[in-house]
């Protein structure tokens, strides 16, 4: 168990809820009975799916992490469904004596077809609809009203008390919105007094399967005596290529590595480094473009965990894979900038991931929710501006 006593108590309470709700027979029965108006809701679920099968692993893990925290706050059983592969093929199940992946016996398409989107004007929500599944789409292109719902919706457990299945379709690290909601601010500050949220929850939820750990260990064997730098190069093509390569060389020169582990889809990265410096270089994956499927996802997990154990990091701005590796490592990485961007080789000042959207703290932000008798203000003790892009992130107290 991770975190302080308050967080551990919340996690233990959740594990009891999960052990009941994720039971195979119970889950199947509950998933198909919600359409009946007169059924009493015995168990409530939160289902996480990526916005689409093209979402990369970094986006999925950040959004899933956010969904888990929402499950903790609303006493819902978290069930995960990736349409292109089973998450259990990548990670060990984090919950004792129960699974978190959706069983094959559940016909997700049939259930999904009855959804309606939140937020919905109350006048349009019939009693039958309240028994059905509601969906929140949480992506960079999400409607403003969805962002407002999480930040201004007040007690979300009360709001969704008659909703049996809450579907989160996401590729976004929306977790900071929960800290902005005054109903949960003090609770979350009690759970995470140092603001160290992502690394705490990642270390609890995600433990790679043995075959991935064995591959990481094998990769580390030849470099365990060296000062290792992890380089995560997301973009390396076209006009970006030379600028990224030169910036990478510059950042690595500052750090004086003995061994460089390269995480990139592009083999040209390691070739360029090898042609210009005498460092030992390891780079094992280069498809040239982001693909989907279990094989590519397992390679991404390998790269994330390799980056996390390096002595220092250089990561691409705005990269979600870089965010995950940074949170796991608890290190403050250098940023690899693109052409015409400032801040090359600058250091992050927090290892928390960025919410890729400007937090709208205008005084009238919550006016769409008449029950919200408060106004949101940027609390500098909780939030800070992202160093690498427009958006906000949680401030860690080092």
N, C-alpha and C positions, 0 to 999 in steps of 0.2 A: 504494500500500500504506500502511496506517495502523499506528500503535502502535510499540512498541519492537522491537528485533531478535528477541527471543524470540517475540513474537506474530507477527511477519512470517514467521519460519521455520515456525511452525505453520500459518499461512494458506497459505504456498506448498506445504507438504506436502499440505494438504487439497486445494488446487486440482489437484494431480496426481491424487489419488484421484478427485476429482469428474470430471475430464476423461475418465477411463476408465469410471467407473460410470454417468455420465449420458449416455453415447453412446446414441443412440436404439435401435439394434439390440441392443446389450448390455443396456440397461435392460429392453426388452421380453422378451428371452430369460430374464434373471435373475428377473424378476417372476413368470414362469409355471413355472419349474422347481423352485421351493422345496418343492413338495408331495411331491417324490420323496425318500424316506428315504435312498437311497444316493448322492444327489448331494453332491459336495464343494462347499462354499460358496466361490465364487470372489470374490464381492463382497457387501458388506453395506450395507444401506440404512437410512436413517431418513426416514420419510414424515411430513410435517407436514400436518394438516388442522385447520381450526377445529372446535370442539366442535359447532357447528351453523351453518347459513347465516345466522342472525340475529346472529352475533357482529359487532361493529363493527370498523372498521379498526384502531383503537388496540389493542384486545385481540389481534387477529391479528398485528400487527407485533411486539408485545412477546413473545408466545408463540413466534413464528417466530424472533426473535432468540435466545431462550433455547434453542430447538431447534438452531440453528446452533452455539452454543457446545458443546452436548452432542455434536454431530457432530464438532467439532474434537477433543474429548477422547476419542472412541471410534472414530475413523477410519471413519466411515460417510458415504456419499454422501447429501446432503440433497436430497430431492425434495419439491416443494410442490404441494398440490392444493387449490384453492378450487373448490367445486362450483358456485358461482354466477357466477364470472368467472375469467379467467386473470390471474394476478399479473403476467404479462409485459405486459399492457395498461396497467399503472400504473407499473412500474419496469423500468429496463434490467436485463438479466441481469448479475449481478455476477461471474460466473465466465467467464474467457476460453474461447472455442471450445467451449462446452457450455452446455446449458440447465439450469435448476433446476425448471422447471414440468413436471408430469406430462403426457406426450404423450396425445393423444386415443385413440391405439391401445391404451392400457392400460385394461382393464376393471376399474376400481378396486373396484366393487361386488362382483365375483366374488372378488377377492383378500381384501377386507375380511371377507367372510362366514366365513373360516376362522380368524379371529383368536381368541386367548384373552387375557385381561387379566392384566397384571402388577400387583402381585406375586402369585405363585401358589405355594402350598406345593410344595416340590420333589418330594414323593412323588406329586403329581398330574400332573407333567409327564412325559409319555412321550417317547421318542426322536423320534417323528414330530411331536409338538407342538413340539419344539425346532426343527424345520425350518420350522415355520410362522411366521406373523407374530404378534408380541405387541404389545399395545396398552397405552399408559399414558394415562389420562384425567387431564389436568392443568387443573382449573378450580377456582373458589372452593369448589365442593362436592365436591372430590376426597376420596376416603377417606384417612384418616390413614396407612394402610399405604403409599399411593402417595408421600406426602410423605416418609415414613420411608425408602422405597426409595432415593430420590435422595440423601438426606442420609446414610444409614447403610449403603447397599448396597455400600460399598467400591469396588473396581475394577469399574466398570460394563462396561468392554470385556471383561473376563474373564467377568463374569456372563452376558453376552449373546454369547459367542463362537460359540455354535452357533445363534444366531438370525439369520436372513438379513434379515428385514424387521421393523424396529422402528417401530411406528406411534405417533406423538404426536398425540393429539386434545386440543387445548388452546385456552384463551382467557386464560391466566394467565402472568404474568411469574415463572416458576419459577427463573430463573437464580440467585438467591441460595442456593438449596438446593445447587447445585453447589459454591459456595464453602464451604458448611458441611461437605461431605464431606471428611474428612481426607485421602483419597487424592488430591484435586485442589486442596486449599487452597494449598499452596506453588507448584504449577504455575501456578494462576490469579493468585496474587500476583506471580509472575514475569512473566506476560503483561501484567498491569494493575497496576503498582506504585503508581499514584496512586488506584486504585479507580474510575477513570473508564472504566467498562465500556460502558454503553449508548450514550453518544455516540460512542465509538470504533467500535463495531460498526455502529451506524446509519449513520455516514458511509461505511462500507465497503460495506454490503449494499444500501442503498436509495438509488437515484438516479432521481428521477422522469423519466418520458418527456418528450420535448421539448415536447409540446403543453401539459403541465402547467407546465413551467418558463416557457414563453412566456406563459401566463395569469398566473403570479405576477409576471413582469416587467412585464406590462401593468398589473396592479393597483398595482405599486410606482411607476409613472411619475408619477402625480399627487401622490405624497406624499414624494418623495425629499428634499425640503428640510425636512421636518417631523420633530419628535421623535415617533416612532410608538410607541404602546402597543398590544399585542395583548391582547384580552379574549376569553377562551374561557368561554362561559356554557353549561354543560351542561343545567341545569334552569331552566326559566323558565315555569312554569305553576301554576295553582291557588294555594294558600296560599304556595307558594315564590316566586311571581312578585314581589310587592312587596318582600319581604325581600332577594331576590337583586338586584333593581334598585337598591335603596337602598345595599346593600353595594358594588355595582359603582361607583356614583357616588362613594361615599366613598373607595374604593381609588384610583380614577382621579384624584380631586381631590388626593390625596397626591402622585401622580406628575406632575401638571400636563402632560398630553399636549397636543400640537398636532393630532395625528391619531390616531384610534382605529380599529384594524382589529378587527371583531367576527367571531368564529367561533362561530356558534350556529345551532341548528335553528329558532330562534324569532325572527321578524322584530320582535316586540315589544321585543326588547332594544335594537336600534338606534333604534327609534321613541322609546322612553323616554329614551334618552340625548340624542337630538336635541331633544326637547321640554324638556329640563332644562339642557342645556349648549350652548355655542357651538362645540364641537369639530368638526373635520372627521371624518366617519365613513364607513367603507367596510364594507359587509356585503352579500355577494353570494349567500348560500345560506340558504334558510329553508323547509324542507319541513314544519316543525312536529312531525315525529317521525322517528326513525331508521329508514331504509329500507335495503334491501340491493340489490346490483347494481353493475355497473361504473360507471355514471354517478355514483351517490351516493359510491362509493369514490373516484373521481377528484376529486370536490369535497372530500372529506375530506383527500386528499393535498395539494390546493391550500391548504386552511386550515392544515394542519400546517406547511407550508413558509413560508407567510406569517407565521404566529405566530413561527416560528423566526428570521426576519430582523428582527423588530421590536426596538426598543431596550430594551423591558422588557415583562414579561408579568404578566397577572392570569389565573389559571386556576382552574377548579372543583376543589374537593377530590375526590380519588378518581377523577378522570376519566383514563382511559387515553390518550385523545387528547391531553390536556394533558400527560401524562407524556412522550409521544413528542416533542411540540413542545419541551418543556423540555430533554430530553436532547439534541436536535439543536442547540438554541440555546446550551447550556452556561450558561444563566442561572439565577438563583435567583428563582423567581417569587413574587408575592404569591398568597395563597389567597383565593378567593371562597367564602365560607361560606354555608350555608343557614340557615333560621330556627332559633333556639334553639341554634346552634352557636357555640362560642368560637373565637377565633383569626382573626376577620375581618381581612383585609389583613396578616396575619403573613407573614413571609418563610420560604421553605424554606431549609434549611441544606445541602442536597445536591440536585443535579439528577438523581440516579439515581431510577429508578422504584421504586415500592413493591411488595413482595410482600404481597398482600392476605390475609395469614393470620399469626396470631401464631406465631412460630417456637418450637416446643415444645422447649426445652432441658432438660427434666427429666432427672434422672440415669438413669432407666430407659428413655429414649426409644428407644434402639437395641436393647433386649432382644429384640425380635422377630427380630433378625438375629444368631443365635448366633456367626457368624463375625466380627462387629464387636467387636473387643477394645478399644473406646474409648468414651468418653462425650462427647457434644456439650456445649460450653459457649459462651455468647455472647461472642465475642471483640470487645471494644470497638474494637479497631483495624480490624476488618472491617465489623461491623454496627452499625447505629443504629436507633432506633425511628422509624417513619414520622411525619412532622409532621402529616399530614392524616387519618390513619385508623389502625386497628389493623393492625399488621404490622411488618415489618422491611425495611430497605433497606441497600445497600452504602454505606459511608462514603467520601466522596471527599476526598482530601488536596489542598486548594487551596493 
